[in-house]
Amino acid sequence: MDTTYGQAVALAVPVFVTLIAVEIAVDRARGSRYYHLADAINSLSCGIVSTGMRVFFGFIGLFTYEWTLTRLAPVRLPAGHWLTWLFAFVLFDLCYYWNHRLGHTVGLLWAAHSVHHQSEEFNLTTALRQPGTGSFTSWLFYLPLALCGVPVPVFLLVGVAQLFYQFWPHTRFIDRMGVLDRWIQTPSNHRVHHAQNDIYLDKNYVGVFLIWDHLFGTFQEERADEPIVYGVRGQLKSWNPVWANVHYYWVMLQDSWRATSWADKLRVWFAPPGWRPPDVAARFPKRPYDPRRDFSRFDPPRRLALSLYVLAQFALLMVANSHFLALLPKQSGAWNLAYFAFIMASLVTLGGVLENRREFLILEMARVSLVCLAVAASGAWFGGVRDARVVWMVAALAVASVATLAAALWWGRGRALAAGAT
């Protein structure tokens, strides 16, 4: 398991949450409405799923990097020299550029990266909306650092620094920044990257240094006469973080299955996003997507009480996720996996509750009921926590949750009956 990454995220979460809270306060004070509860929770849920997947599968990239460094690198750079760190930071940024660019132009890689672009808003929670399947492919792009002899600790810390740098440009509250917009990643440049307008599509890939976009012809500045439309073409229309991660794989799988040519069955996975085999496109036509014409915010009707319930439950899951990250080196892999599975299943049911789907209300009631029974029967929580106060608190919260959901279901049934009577 990649416990180093988990520990780094655990340290950064309080900072991220504080900055998000500040941005929300500014958003409310200005009345700009750049935040919507369901969208923000879904973005953060995807971030939690991504962190867990990186913890369990990050070893793939780490093992391959160490093997390449040990067996194939002609030189070893000294970890204690500042030039090694500068070289690694710049080279990592170049590798990130190509990882990011191919993530927009190769179907299989877009299936992973598209998660980050699905939000129809653009705020600091969007920065944390990271893919859960990226650990399976992204490591390929950073092997040049291993071949150049960059030590593992330098590689890991530079990667974390680059990732954390990319948090702040995800905001609409910072306008153009003059000369900086020509040289580094800034909010204005990154707003362009998250746009689905034709003029902005597939531009501004850099993590930090804009020289790569200028050098490879992918720079586009933000224009006052072209308001940005955020999100992906062919909207997700779901608050389920697991479906967000598998959605485009499913789209490609369907097209691959339906294609008659074996070459097209394979090409689906490597062609640019949106490409479809000609015979499949003819038999299952789709109207070309136009963001100006077709975009409509996904906002299913929901009740205020349920929104507040989800907000409270999500806050508890944020605490549980921090506890999970802290426990990583202290408990067995099986218990770590069980804890993460519980968190992920909880996020899925909460997403369904946000969509106001009755079956997910029932699933959520079953989830919190099982939590209550498990804690009462074992007298413990994950990590061997046997403090009676913690156990009773978890049980009390579960009981209160069941009561709240039962009331919501009863109230919804009563309204439906009343509507039918009229």
N, C-alpha and C positions, 0 to 999 in steps of 0.2 A: 504494500500500500504506500501511496505517496503522502506520508504523514507531514513532510515538510511543507507541502502546499496547503494541507489542511490547517496547520498551525499558523501559517502566514495569513490565510483567510480569516481565521478566528481572531487574530490581532487586528485585522483591518475592518472587520464588520462594525464595531462600535463607531469608527470614524465615518464609514459609509452611511450608516443609519443616521448619525447626527447631521451630516450634510444633506441627506435626503429630507430630514425633518425641517431643516432650515429652508430648503427650496420649496417645500410644501407650504410653509408659513408665508413665504414671499408670494407664492402663487395665490394663496387665499387673500392676502392683503391687497394684491393688485387686481384680483378678479380675472386673471388671465386664463384660468381653467386648463392648465397644461397637465394636470393630473386627474385621472379617473380611477376610482378605488379598484375596480375589478382588473383593469389593465395593469396597474402598479403591482397588485398582489400576484398576478400571473407572471409578470416579469421577474419579481423576486423569487417566486416559486421555481421558475426555470433556472435561476441562479443557484438555488439550493440543490436542485437535481444535478446541475452541472458540477458543483463542488463535490458531491458524493461520488459521481461517476469518475471524476478526476482522481479522487482519493483511491478508488479501487482499481482503476485501469491506467493511471498515470505511469505505473511501473513499465508499461510497454515502451514508451518513449525513453524513460530513464535507462532501462536495461540496454536498449539499442544504442543510445548515446554513449554509455560507458563502454560497450563492446567496440564501437567504432573508434572511440578515443584510444582505447588500449591496443587494438589490433591494427588499425589502419592509419592513424595520425602520424605523419612523418616527424612532427615536432610536438613539444609540450610547452605551453606558455606558462610563465610563473604567476601563480595566483596572487602573490603579494605585490606585483608591480602595477602601478596605476595605468600604464599603457595597455596592459591586458584587459583591464576593465573597460577602458574607452573603446578599444578595438572590438571587444565582445558586444558592447552596447550598440555600436553602429552596425556591425554585421548582423546582430539579432534583428535590428530594425529592417534591414534589407531582406532577410529571410521572412520576416513577418509580412512584408509587402507582398511577396510572391505567394505566401500561404493564403493571405487575404484575397489577393487578386484571383487566384485559381479557385478560391472558395466561392467566387461569384461567376465563374465561367465554366466550371466542370460540374455536371449534375450531381455526382456522388458527393462531392465536397460541399456543394450548395445545400444539399439535404441536411448537412450538419450545421452549416453557418447560418442558414435561413432563420433559425430560431432567434438569432440576435436582431433580425430585421422585422419580425412579425408585429411588433408593437405599433399601434396606430398613433401613439404619442411619442414625444421625444423629451425625456427628462432623465434625471440621475438614476432612476430605477431601470431604465433601458440599458444603462451601462452594465448592470449586473445580470441582464438577460442573456446568459451564455449557453452554448449548446452542450448537451450531455454526451454526444457521440464524438466530439472533436478529438478526444484522446486516442481514438483508433487510427487517425490519419495525420493529424497536425505535426506529429514528431518527425515525419519525413523531411519537412522543410528546414529543420534546424540541425540536421546532420553536418552541413558545412562548418558549423562552429566546432563540432567534434573533430572533423578532419583538419581544422586549423589549430588544434591543440588547446582549445579553451577548456580549462578545468571544470569539472562538474559543479562545484559550489558557485563558481563565477557564472556559469550558464544558468543555474537555477535562480540566483539572486537577480541577475539582469532580467530574466524573464518575468519575475514577480514585479520588478520596478517598472518594466514596460507595461505590464497589465494594469498596474495601479495608476500609471500616468494617464491611461486611456479612460479613466473614470470621469475626470472633470470636463472633457469636451462634450459630454452628453447633456447639454443644457440649452435652453432657449433664452435664458436671462442674461447671457453675455453676448453682446452684439459684436460687430466687426472689431478687430484688434489691430488695424493698421498694418504695419510692416510684418508683424508676426504671422499674419494670415498667409504671407508668401513663403514662410520658411518652416513653420512647425504645424503640427496638428492643433487646431483650435476649434472651439464650438461652431464657428461659421463653416469651416471646412468639413466638419463631421456632420453637420446638418445636411449638407449636400450629399454626403455619402449615404445617409439614411433615407434619401428621397426616392420616390418611384416615378417622378416626372421624367419624360424622355431625355431632356437636356442634362439632367443630373445622374441618370442611371449609370451605375458601374464606374464611379469616379472617386477620387480621393481615398486611396487604399492605405495610406501610410499609418504607422503607429505613432511616430514622433516626428521624423524629419521629412519635410515635404519635398526634398530634393528628388526622392524616388518617383513621385508622381510627375514632377516636371521632366525628369530624365526619360521616363517611359511613356509620356504623353497621356496621362490619366488625370490631370488636374482640371478642376472646374470650380470657379469661384461662385459664391452665392449671389443671386441676382434679385434685386428689389422687384422686378417686373415678373418674376416667376415664383409665386408662393409655393412652398414645399408641401407635398402630400407624402406623409410618412406611411410605413408599412410595406407589405409585399403585394405583388400583383397576384390576384387569386387569394383572397384573404383567408386566414386560418378559421375565423369565426368559432373560437372555442377558448375556454379558460382552463383547459386541461393541460398541465405542463408536460405530461408524458406524450399526449397526442401531438403537442407542439414539436416534440423531438422526432417523432416517427412519421409525421404527416407527409413530408415530401418523398421520403423513401417509399411510402405506400403509393403515391402518385406515380412514381417511376416504375414500381413493381407492376402496377396495373397495365401501364403502357407496354412494358417488356413482355408480360404474359400474353397480351392481345396481339402483338406483332407477329406476322407470319415469317418474316425473314430472321434467321438466326443472327445475322450481322446487325440488324436493327435491334434485336433483343439485347445485344451487348452494348450497342452504341448509346442506347437510352441513358446508361449510367455515366457516360463520359462526355456526352454532347453538352452544349450550353443549356442552362436551365430554360425550360419551356419548349425545347425541341421535342417533337413527337414523330414516330414513324409515319410516313405518308399514308399507309393503309389504315393505321389506327386513327389518324386525324380525320380521314374520310368517313370512317364508320362511326366515330364518336367525336363529332365536331364540337369545338368550343369557340365562342365569339371572342375575337381579339379584345384584350383588356385595355381599357382606357381609364386612367385614374381620375380624370376630370369628369367622366361620364358615369363610371361604375363604382367609384369609391363611396362607401357609406359605413359609418362607424359601427362596429359590432357592439351592440348595447342591448342585450335581451332584457325584458322587464324583470325587475326584481324588487323585493320588499326591503324597506329600510331596516327592519328588525333582523332580517337574514344577512344583510350587508354588514351590520354591526357585529352580528354573531361571527361571521367569517373573519372580520378584522380582529376580533378578540382571539379566535382560535389560531389565526395565522401568527399573531404576536407570541402565543404560547409555543407554536412550532419553531419560531425563530430562536426562542430560548432553548428548546429541545435540540435544535441543530447546532447551536454553540456548545451545548453539553456533549453532543455526539462528537464534534471535532476535538473537544478537550479529552475525550475518552479514548481516541484512536490508538495511542500507544499503550494504553493501560488495560485493555480487555481483548479477548480473542477475536480473530477475524470473523468467526461465525456470529458473535454477538454484535460486532460492528455492522455486519451485513443486515442482521435482524433489525437493528435500530434504524438504519438508513431505509430499509424497506417499509418500516412503520411510518417514517416521516414522509416518504414518497407517496404511499397509499393515502395518507391523510391529505396531502396536497391535491391529489386527484379528486377526492370526494369534495373537498372545499371548492374546487373549481366547478364541479357540477352543481353545488349549492348556489354559487354565484350565477349560474345559468338558469337558476330557478327550476331545475328538473326534479320532479317528484322522486324518481328512482334514486337520485343521489341524496336527497333528504333522508330517505330510508337507510341508505348505505351509511350516511354520516351518523345516524342514530345508532346503527349497529356498531360502528367503529368506536364511538365514545362509550357505549355499553360494554363492549369487550375490554376496553381500557380499564373501566371501573372494576369489572370482574377479575381481570388479571392482577391488578394491583391489590385488590382485597384478598385474593387467594394466596398470592406469593408474599405479600407484605413488603414488596421491594419494587424499585424502578430500575431501568437500565443502568449498567455500571455498578450493580450491587448496592445501590443506595437503599438503606433500610431505616433511614430516619423516619420515625413515626409521623412527624409533622409533614414531611414531604409526601409520604404515602397518603395521609388523610387529605392533604390539599389536592393531590391528583384525583383521588376518588370523589371529593366534593365537586371539583370542576367538571368531572365526567357526569355526575348526577345532574348538575345544573344545566349542562349541555343537552342531556336527554330531555329534560323538562322543557327547555327552550324550543328544541326541535319539535317535540310533541305538540306544543302550543302553536307553532307555526303551521304544522300540518293540519291541525284541527281548524285553525282560523282560515287556512286556504280552502279546506273542504267546505267550511261553512259559507264562504264567499261564493264558491262555485255553485252550491245548492241554491243560494239566494239568487244568483244570476239566472239559474235555470228556471226558478219559480216565476221570475218576471218575464 
